[in-house]
Every structure is written in C-alpha cells, then in structure tokens.
Amino acid sequence: MGTSHPFPAQASRPARVPLRRMLPALVRDPARALIDAGNRTGGRLARINLGSFRPYLVTHPDHVQHVLRERAENYERAGDGLFWRPVKRLFGEGILGEGQIWSASRRMLQPMFTAKRVESMIDGMAEAISDAVDELDAPSRVGRPVDIGSEQARIVCRAIMKVLFADKISVPDAMRVVDAQDAIASAVIPRIVVPFAPLSLPMPGDRTFRRAVRIVDEVLVPIVRESRATAEEGDDVISTLWRARTDDGRQLDEQQVRNDTVAMFAATTETTINVLTWLWPHLDEHPEVADRLYEEINRVVGDEPVRREHLGELRYTRMVLDELLRLYPIGWLIPRRAVAADVVGGVEIEAGATVVASPLITQRMSAFWDRPDEFDPERFRPEQVRARHRYAHFPFGGGPHQCLGMYLFYLEAQLIVATMLSRYRFRLRQPGVPGLRLAAALRPRRRVELTLTGTAASAAA
C-alpha cells in the first residue's frame, strides 16, 4: 500500500480529465470543478489536461501518503513550479522553500512550536484574546454589525504578536500586513491557474501583488533590521532567526530572516483567521451544532475567563474545528515535482512531472466521506477518526513539510471560540453559507457580518 516499486510490464493508465470538460467548469466555479474532477476519478490517479500543462492529480489517501510521506524525498516542493513560483515572489527562500535552506529554516524554528513550548504560551494567548474580545462589547451593546473576518484578524493579531513576536509588531501594523496578505492571496490566482506563463508576461493581479509586497516589507523589514542588535535577549521568532546558525556556523543574512519572518507571520495568522470565518454561517445553518457548542462551553468554562485547563475538556469544540478544516483546508493545493521516475497506484510517473495533491478535493470526495458537502462535526468522534485513513483528512499537509503551527492553531482557535461563545450570542446579517472563492487560501465570496448580543453571564460580569 503506497510503496514504490519498479515500473510494471503493464502499467495502469491514469484517469483522464479532458480540457473540454475542465476549462468551462474552472471558469464557472473553480472550487467545484476541482472537487467534481476528483469525484469522477473515484480515487484513481488522474491526469488533468490544461493544454500544454498536464499535472497528475493524486486523490486517494494511499497515494497522498505515498507522495507526501513515504516517498517525500522524491517529490520536492520546487520553487519554480506550480503554485510556488508566484508565491515565492513574496516568501523567497527559507521555511517555504526546498532543500538545504528549507531544512535549515525548519530546524531553527521547530523548537518554537513543540507541544511544551506552545502550551507555555497558552496563558499569554488567553489573556490577549480576552482583551481583544472585550472590544466587541461596544458594538454588541448598540446592536452594530461587525465584519467577523476583520474582527477575528484583530483578535488573532493581538494574540500572535504577543506570544510569537514579543509585541515587536503593533496590532495596527500587523493588520496592515494581514490586509496585504489578503490582497496577495487573490492576486496570485491568475498565475496559479496559468502556471506556464513566464513571470515576464504581465498578468492580472501583478500590480496588486507588487503593491502588497511593498506594504509587507515597509512594515516588517525595519523591525527585522532593528531586532538584530537585541537578538540575544529575545525569545520571539525574529530573535530566534537572528541567533540561528547554518550547518557551517554562518549567521543568516537579513534577506533570509525577512523571508522566514514573513512566512511565519502568514502561517500563524492566516489559518486561524480564515477557518474561523466559516464557523458562524455553519452554526447559523445548524442550530443543533451551535446549541451543543454553547452547552459544552457553558459547562466547561461557565462565566470564568477561558484558561489552559479548560482546553482539554472542549472536545466537541475540537470536532467542530476539524470539520471546518475538512471543508476549508488552508493549504488546499499541494504541488510537487517528481525528482525521479516512480509508480503511484500502478501509474508510471515520469521524472520532472508535476504531481498535485489537494485536501480540498480528497476531503470532499464521496469515495472517502459520507455526505461530503454537509457540515457534520460527528465525523470526528474518536472512533470514527481511528477507523479512517490518516490521509483522508490532511488539512495541514503531511510528511516532513507538515505545517509547524498545527498544534498552535488548535489551541488558539479553541481559545477564541470559547471566549466569544461564552460571552455572546450572534445573528447573521445575511443568512446562508457564502460560496467558496479560490485564492492562495480559501476565502468566502462575501463578507460575513454578525450582530452580537451579550449572554446573561457576560452582562452580569
């Protein structure tokens, strides 16, 4: 299962997804087109015809495991390939690269994301989140609607800037970077859809991309530069990078510290902001889930501030988060380039071929999930998780490139959800779950606006 072997005498042919079927569907609804393409394959390895570009689509959990974990050394995240080439213009070489530079960056940063280290941040995160949520009291008292995506960005920035960046980046500056990231996420889509277009060819979104990167650098590069002098005293991401040494004992240069700072800022903010934006429409559509979530939080937390000892008891909250990640994985597209020829699912993969795995597709395929488009946290009861293939649900990727911040996400998201739902009830201004907009990370097609009202316990407090 999922192991590599020499080419068989009679290799299987991949399923075909023809251009005449794929292109009109991609234009109408790209997310639905990709999911439907996966469903048509039934888990077989497929070849997608996009004209001169014909990547292999890997959807079966066995095959995903083979590419991302068992043979990860043969499937590299090539900087000049699909997806990474446009994104690399923002992040450069480093933790989001490949090879020795990637492995060095990951080795330097990994100690900041161990379970022990992340758990030591909980009290600081809880306090920062509580203070940030306090600012929702004013609109809740007068019934003023709030854009929950923007408010969650502010809450996440308050927490992450405190525990990972030692408040070196102010919340207003962090929000400028978040807004720039949001612009970049949409601006790169034309280049992801047409990956063979040279960077010298102007494309829609290029001007927006360049403007947004300038904003990111205007905010972060001076902070990176100033942090060098005090790096020995700091315990934050930027100080850690400045203190780090390469395998040959060399200090990182300013460009690599900048690259990894930008990457870690994005990785530790974007996931939580985007995933939690989808929470509210789904709770509105499923009041039974909302009631159970409120009941758990009220029973575990009551009218106290949310603390570290509460998190292990918020089991249903964790199930809700896992279901949101199933429907809206942040790293929705995982392209790799085959270094050497291989066989996946009986299909020959030639050296140099692009192979694409996608949590968005696999996690919504009827071959692996019952009622895949429905929101149902019960899928993540422990017995169901144990019975399921590990790579049927891989929202944070897998293998050596699995996201460093996965554990941090769960703790931070639980703190935010429990803090907000212990204080407020909500009403959506526009009912219904928004459509899905493909960007570098998945986005709702419209803003999610809420009217909040305080609970009896929060009003008494």
C-alpha positions as CSV (number, residue, x, y, z in Angstrom):
1,M,0.0,0.0,0.0
2,G,1.6,3.2,-1.2
3,T,5.1,1.8,-1.6
4,S,7.4,2.5,-4.6
5,H,8.3,-0.3,-7.0
6,P,9.9,-0.6,-10.4
7,F,7.7,0.1,-13.5
8,P,5.5,-3.0,-14.1
9,A,5.4,-4.5,-17.6
10,Q,1.8,-3.4,-18.0
11,A,1.4,-0.1,-16.0
12,S,-2.1,1.2,-15.5
13,R,-3.2,4.3,-17.4
14,P,-4.3,7.3,-15.4
15,A,-7.8,8.5,-15.5
16,R,-8.2,11.4,-17.9
17,V,-9.8,14.8,-17.2
18,P,-10.1,16.4,-20.7
19,L,-9.6,20.1,-21.4
20,R,-13.1,20.5,-22.9
21,R,-14.7,19.4,-19.7
22,M,-12.3,21.0,-17.2
23,L,-11.9,24.5,-18.7
24,P,-15.6,25.7,-18.8
25,A,-16.1,24.3,-15.3
26,L,-13.0,26.1,-14.0
27,V,-14.3,29.4,-15.4
28,R,-17.7,28.9,-13.8
29,D,-16.7,27.7,-10.4
30,P,-13.1,26.7,-9.9
31,A,-13.5,25.0,-6.5
32,R,-16.5,22.9,-7.6
33,A,-14.7,22.0,-10.8
34,L,-11.7,20.6,-8.9
35,I,-13.9,18.7,-6.4
36,D,-16.0,17.3,-9.3
37,A,-12.8,16.2,-11.1
38,G,-11.8,14.3,-8.0
39,N,-15.1,12.6,-7.7
40,R,-15.0,11.5,-11.4
41,T,-11.7,9.7,-10.7
42,G,-13.1,7.7,-7.8
43,G,-9.6,7.8,-6.3
44,R,-7.7,6.7,-9.3
45,L,-4.6,8.7,-10.2
46,A,-5.7,11.2,-12.9
47,R,-4.1,13.4,-15.5
48,I,-5.6,16.8,-15.9
49,N,-5.4,18.3,-19.4
50,L,-4.8,22.1,-19.1
51,G,-3.3,22.4,-22.6
52,S,0.5,22.4,-22.5
53,F,0.4,21.7,-18.7
54,R,-0.8,18.3,-17.6
55,P,-0.3,17.6,-13.9
56,Y,-1.1,14.3,-12.2
57,L,-3.9,14.6,-9.7
58,V,-3.4,12.4,-6.5
59,T,-6.6,12.0,-4.5
60,H,-6.6,8.5,-2.9
61,P,-5.4,8.6,0.7
62,D,-2.9,5.8,0.0
63,H,-1.4,7.7,-2.9
64,V,-1.4,11.0,-1.0
65,Q,0.6,9.2,1.8
66,H,3.0,7.8,-0.8
67,V,3.8,11.3,-2.2
68,L,3.8,13.4,0.9
69,R,5.3,10.9,3.4
70,E,6.6,7.6,2.2
71,R,8.5,8.9,-0.8
72,A,8.7,12.6,0.2
73,E,12.3,12.8,-0.8
74,N,11.3,12.1,-4.4
75,Y,8.6,14.8,-4.5
76,E,10.1,18.2,-4.0
77,R,8.4,21.5,-3.5
78,A,10.1,23.0,-6.5
79,G,10.4,26.8,-6.3
80,D,9.9,27.3,-10.0
81,G,6.9,25.1,-10.3
82,L,3.1,25.3,-10.0
83,F,1.9,27.5,-7.1
84,W,5.4,28.0,-5.6
85,R,6.7,30.2,-8.3
86,P,4.2,33.1,-7.8
87,V,4.1,32.7,-4.0
88,K,8.0,32.6,-3.9
89,R,8.0,36.2,-5.0
90,L,6.6,37.0,-1.5
91,F,8.3,34.5,0.7
92,G,11.6,33.9,-1.0
93,E,13.9,31.1,0.1
94,G,13.5,29.7,3.6
95,I,10.9,27.7,5.5
96,L,8.6,27.7,2.5
97,G,11.3,26.6,0.1
98,E,13.0,23.3,-0.5
99,G,16.4,21.6,0.0
100,Q,19.1,22.7,2.5
101,I,17.7,26.2,3.0
102,W,14.3,24.8,3.9
103,S,15.7,22.1,6.2
104,A,17.9,24.7,8.0
105,S,15.0,27.1,8.5
106,R,12.7,24.4,9.8
107,R,15.4,23.1,12.2
108,M,15.9,26.6,13.5
109,L,12.1,27.4,14.0
110,Q,10.8,24.0,15.1
111,P,11.7,24.5,18.8
112,M,9.3,27.4,19.0
113,F,6.4,25.1,18.0
114,T,6.9,22.0,20.2
115,A,3.9,21.0,22.3
116,K,5.7,22.1,25.5
117,R,6.6,25.5,24.1
118,V,3.1,26.1,22.7
119,E,1.5,25.1,25.9
120,S,3.7,27.6,27.8
121,M,2.1,30.3,25.6
122,I,-1.5,29.5,26.4
123,D,-1.9,31.8,29.4
124,G,-0.5,34.8,27.4
125,M,-2.6,33.9,24.4
126,A,-5.8,33.6,26.6
127,E,-5.2,37.0,28.1
128,A,-4.5,38.7,24.8
129,I,-7.6,37.1,23.2
130,S,-9.8,38.1,26.2
131,D,-8.6,41.7,26.0
132,A,-9.2,41.8,22.2
133,V,-12.7,40.3,22.5
134,D,-13.5,43.0,25.1
135,E,-13.6,45.4,22.2
136,L,-16.7,43.7,20.8
137,D,-18.7,44.8,23.8
138,A,-19.3,48.3,22.4
139,P,-20.9,47.1,19.1
140,S,-22.8,44.4,20.9
141,R,-24.4,46.9,23.3
142,V,-25.8,49.1,20.5
143,G,-26.5,46.3,18.0
144,R,-23.9,47.5,15.5
145,P,-23.0,44.7,13.0
146,V,-19.4,43.7,12.7
147,D,-17.3,42.1,9.9
148,I,-16.3,39.0,11.8
149,G,-13.4,38.3,9.4
150,S,-11.8,41.7,10.3
151,E,-12.6,41.3,14.0
152,Q,-11.0,37.8,14.1
153,A,-8.0,39.2,12.3
154,R,-7.6,41.8,15.0
155,I,-8.1,39.2,17.8
156,V,-5.6,36.7,16.2
157,C,-3.0,39.5,15.6
158,R,-3.3,40.6,19.3
159,A,-2.5,37.1,20.4
160,I,0.2,36.1,17.9
161,M,2.0,39.4,18.1
162,K,2.3,39.0,21.8
163,V,3.3,35.3,22.1
164,L,5.4,34.8,19.0
165,F,6.7,38.3,18.1
166,A,7.0,39.8,21.6
167,D,4.9,42.8,20.6
168,K,7.6,44.0,18.2
169,I,4.9,44.3,15.6
170,S,2.0,46.5,16.7
171,V,-1.6,45.3,16.1
172,P,-2.3,48.2,13.6
173,D,0.9,47.3,11.7
174,A,0.0,43.6,11.8
175,M,-3.4,44.4,10.4
176,R,-1.7,46.2,7.5
177,V,0.2,43.0,6.8
178,V,-2.9,40.8,7.1
179,D,-4.7,43.1,4.6
180,A,-1.7,42.9,2.2
181,Q,-1.7,39.1,2.6
182,D,-5.4,39.0,1.7
183,A,-4.7,41.1,-1.5
184,I,-1.8,38.8,-2.4
185,A,-3.9,35.6,-1.9
186,S,-6.2,36.8,-4.7
187,A,-3.6,38.4,-6.9
188,V,-1.6,35.2,-7.4
189,I,-4.6,33.2,-8.6
190,P,-4.2,34.0,-12.4
191,R,-0.6,32.8,-12.2
192,I,-1.6,29.6,-10.4
193,V,-4.3,28.9,-12.9
194,V,-1.9,29.6,-15.8
195,P,1.4,28.2,-14.2
196,F,3.3,28.0,-17.5
197,A,3.1,31.8,-18.1
198,P,6.5,33.4,-17.7
199,L,6.9,35.9,-14.9
200,S,8.0,38.5,-17.6
201,L,4.5,38.3,-19.1
202,P,2.1,40.8,-17.4
203,M,-0.9,39.1,-15.8
204,P,-4.0,40.4,-14.0
205,G,-3.1,40.8,-10.3
206,D,0.6,41.6,-10.8
207,R,0.3,45.3,-9.9
208,T,-1.8,44.4,-6.8
209,F,0.8,41.8,-5.8
210,R,3.7,44.2,-6.1
211,R,1.9,46.9,-4.1
212,A,1.0,44.4,-1.3
213,V,4.6,43.0,-1.1
214,R,5.8,46.6,-0.7
215,I,3.5,47.1,2.2
216,V,4.7,43.8,3.9
217,D,8.3,45.0,3.5
218,E,7.6,48.5,4.7
219,V,6.2,47.1,8.0
220,L,8.4,44.1,8.6
221,V,11.9,44.8,7.2
222,P,12.6,47.7,9.6
223,I,11.5,45.5,12.6
224,V,13.7,42.7,11.4
225,R,16.6,45.0,11.0
226,E,16.2,46.6,14.4
227,S,15.8,43.3,16.1
228,R,19.3,42.1,15.2
229,A,21.0,44.2,17.9
230,T,18.9,42.7,20.7
231,A,18.5,39.2,19.4
232,E,20.5,37.6,22.3
233,E,17.9,38.9,24.8
234,G,14.7,37.9,22.8
235,D,12.6,34.8,22.8
236,D,10.5,35.6,19.8
237,V,10.5,34.4,16.2
238,I,12.7,37.2,14.8
239,S,15.3,36.9,17.6
240,T,15.4,33.1,17.2
241,L,16.2,33.6,13.5
242,W,18.9,36.1,14.2
243,R,20.5,33.8,16.7
244,A,20.3,30.7,14.5
245,R,23.3,29.4,12.6
246,T,23.5,27.3,9.5
247,D,25.2,23.9,9.4
248,D,28.5,25.6,8.6
249,G,28.2,28.1,11.5
250,R,27.1,31.1,9.4
251,Q,24.6,33.6,10.7
252,L,21.5,34.1,8.5
253,D,21.6,37.2,6.3
254,E,18.9,39.8,6.6
255,Q,17.1,38.6,3.5
256,Q,16.6,35.1,4.9
257,V,15.5,36.4,8.3
258,R,13.0,38.6,6.4
259,N,11.8,35.7,4.3
260,D,11.2,33.4,7.3
261,T,9.6,36.3,9.4
262,V,7.1,36.9,6.5
263,A,6.4,33.2,6.2
264,M,5.9,32.7,9.9
265,F,3.6,35.7,10.2
266,A,1.4,34.4,7.4
267,A,1.4,30.8,8.7
268,T,0.5,31.8,12.3
269,T,-2.3,34.3,11.4
270,E,-4.0,33.3,8.1
271,T,-5.1,29.8,9.1
272,T,-7.0,30.8,12.2
273,I,-8.5,34.0,10.7
274,N,-9.8,32.2,7.6
275,V,-11.0,28.9,9.2
276,L,-13.0,30.7,11.9
277,T,-14.7,33.0,9.5
278,W,-16.6,29.9,8.2
279,L,-17.7,28.9,11.7
280,W,-20.5,31.4,12.0
281,P,-22.5,30.7,8.8
282,H,-22.4,27.0,9.6
283,L,-23.5,27.4,13.2
284,D,-26.4,29.6,11.9
285,E,-27.4,26.8,9.4
286,H,-27.0,24.1,12.1
287,P,-28.6,25.4,15.3
288,E,-28.2,21.9,16.9
289,V,-24.4,22.2,16.5
290,A,-24.5,25.7,17.9
291,D,-26.6,24.5,20.9
292,R,-24.2,21.7,21.6
293,L,-21.2,24.0,21.3
294,Y,-22.8,26.6,23.7
295,E,-23.7,23.8,26.1
296,E,-20.1,22.4,26.2
297,I,-18.5,25.9,26.6
298,N,-21.0,26.8,29.3
299,R,-20.4,23.6,31.2
300,V,-16.6,23.7,30.9
301,V,-15.9,27.4,31.1
302,G,-19.0,28.9,32.7
303,D,-18.7,32.6,33.4
304,E,-14.9,32.4,34.1
305,P,-12.2,33.5,31.7
306,V,-11.1,30.6,29.4
307,R,-7.9,29.0,30.9
308,R,-5.5,26.3,29.8
309,E,-7.1,23.6,32.0
310,H,-10.4,24.1,30.0
311,L,-9.0,23.3,26.6
312,G,-8.7,19.5,27.1
313,E,-12.4,19.4,28.0
314,L,-13.5,21.2,24.9
315,R,-13.8,18.0,22.9
316,Y,-16.8,19.0,20.8
317,T,-15.2,22.3,20.0
318,R,-12.2,20.4,18.6
319,M,-14.6,18.3,16.5
320,V,-16.2,21.4,15.1
321,L,-12.7,22.8,14.2
322,D,-11.7,19.6,12.5
323,E,-14.9,19.6,10.4
324,L,-14.2,23.2,9.4
325,L,-10.7,22.2,8.3
326,R,-12.1,19.3,6.3
327,L,-14.3,21.7,4.3
328,Y,-11.9,24.6,4.2
329,P,-8.3,23.5,4.4
330,I,-5.9,26.4,4.2
331,G,-3.2,24.6,2.2
332,W,-5.8,23.4,-0.3
333,L,-3.3,22.8,-3.1
334,I,0.0,20.8,-2.6
335,P,2.0,20.6,-5.8
336,R,5.2,18.5,-6.0
337,R,7.7,17.7,-8.7
338,A,8.9,14.1,-9.2
339,V,12.7,14.1,-8.9
340,A,13.0,10.5,-10.3
341,A,10.5,8.2,-12.1
342,D,8.1,6.5,-9.8
343,V,4.9,4.4,-9.7
344,V,1.8,5.6,-7.8
345,G,-1.3,3.4,-7.8
346,G,0.2,1.4,-10.7
347,V,0.6,4.5,-12.8
348,E,4.0,5.5,-14.1
349,I,5.1,9.0,-13.1
350,E,8.0,10.3,-15.2
351,A,10.9,12.3,-13.7
352,G,10.1,16.0,-13.7
353,A,6.3,15.5,-13.8
354,T,4.1,17.8,-11.6
355,V,2.0,15.8,-9.1
356,V,-0.8,17.6,-7.2
357,A,-2.5,16.6,-4.0
358,S,-5.4,18.6,-2.7
359,P,-7.0,18.4,0.8
360,L,-9.9,20.4,-0.7
361,I,-10.6,17.6,-3.2
362,T,-9.8,14.5,-1.1
363,Q,-11.7,15.8,1.9
364,R,-14.8,16.4,-0.2
365,M,-14.8,13.1,-2.2
366,S,-17.8,10.8,-1.8
367,A,-15.4,7.8,-2.2
368,F,-13.9,8.6,1.2
369,W,-16.6,10.6,3.0
370,D,-20.3,10.1,3.5
371,R,-22.3,13.3,2.6
372,P,-19.1,15.1,1.9
373,D,-20.5,18.6,1.3
374,E,-22.5,18.6,4.5
375,F,-21.2,20.1,7.7
376,D,-21.2,17.4,10.4
377,P,-18.7,17.5,13.3
378,E,-19.8,14.0,14.3
379,R,-17.4,12.7,11.7
380,F,-14.6,13.5,14.2
381,R,-15.8,11.4,17.1
382,P,-12.7,9.5,18.2
383,E,-13.9,6.1,17.0
384,Q,-14.6,7.5,13.5
385,V,-11.2,9.1,13.3
386,R,-9.5,5.9,14.3
387,A,-11.4,4.0,11.6
388,R,-10.4,6.4,8.8
389,H,-7.2,6.6,6.7
390,R,-4.7,9.1,8.1
391,Y,-4.5,10.9,4.8
392,A,-8.3,11.2,4.2
393,H,-8.0,14.3,6.3
394,F,-4.8,16.2,5.9
395,P,-5.6,20.0,6.1
396,F,-2.0,20.8,7.3
397,G,-0.3,18.7,4.7
398,G,1.8,15.7,5.7
399,G,5.3,14.2,5.9
400,P,8.3,16.4,6.5
401,H,6.5,19.5,5.2
402,Q,3.6,19.3,7.6
403,C,2.7,22.7,9.0
404,L,4.8,23.6,12.1
405,G,1.9,25.6,13.6
406,M,-0.8,22.9,13.6
407,Y,-0.8,22.4,17.4
408,L,-0.8,26.2,17.9
409,F,-3.8,26.6,15.6
410,Y,-6.0,24.2,17.6
411,L,-5.2,25.8,21.0
412,E,-5.6,29.3,19.7
413,A,-8.8,28.6,17.8
414,Q,-10.3,26.8,20.9
415,L,-9.5,29.8,23.0
416,I,-11.1,32.3,20.5
417,V,-14.2,30.2,20.0
418,A,-14.7,29.5,23.7
419,T,-14.1,33.1,24.7
420,M,-16.5,34.5,22.1
421,L,-19.3,32.0,22.7
422,S,-19.1,32.3,26.4
423,R,-19.8,36.0,26.1
424,Y,-22.1,36.4,23.0
425,R,-24.9,35.1,21.0
426,F,-25.0,36.1,17.4
427,R,-27.2,36.7,14.4
428,L,-26.0,36.7,10.8
429,R,-27.0,39.7,8.8
430,Q,-27.1,37.6,5.6
431,P,-28.1,34.0,6.3
432,G,-26.5,31.2,4.4
433,V,-23.0,29.8,3.9
434,P,-21.1,32.0,1.4
435,G,-19.7,30.5,-1.8
436,L,-16.1,29.4,-1.9
437,R,-13.6,31.7,-3.6
438,L,-10.3,30.2,-4.5
439,A,-7.2,32.2,-3.5
440,A,-3.9,31.2,-2.2
441,A,-6.0,30.3,0.9
442,L,-9.8,29.6,0.6
443,R,-12.0,32.7,1.1
444,P,-15.7,33.3,1.4
445,R,-17.1,35.1,-1.7
446,R,-18.7,37.8,0.6
447,R,-18.1,39.3,4.0
448,V,-19.6,37.5,7.0
449,E,-21.3,40.1,9.2
450,L,-22.7,39.4,12.6
451,T,-24.8,41.2,15.2
452,L,-23.7,40.2,18.6
453,T,-25.6,40.3,21.9
454,G,-24.1,39.6,25.3
455,T,-25.1,36.5,27.2
456,A,-26.7,36.9,30.7
457,A,-23.4,35.8,32.3
458,S,-21.3,38.4,30.3
459,A,-23.8,41.1,31.0
460,A,-23.7,40.4,34.7
461,A,-19.9,40.5,34.6
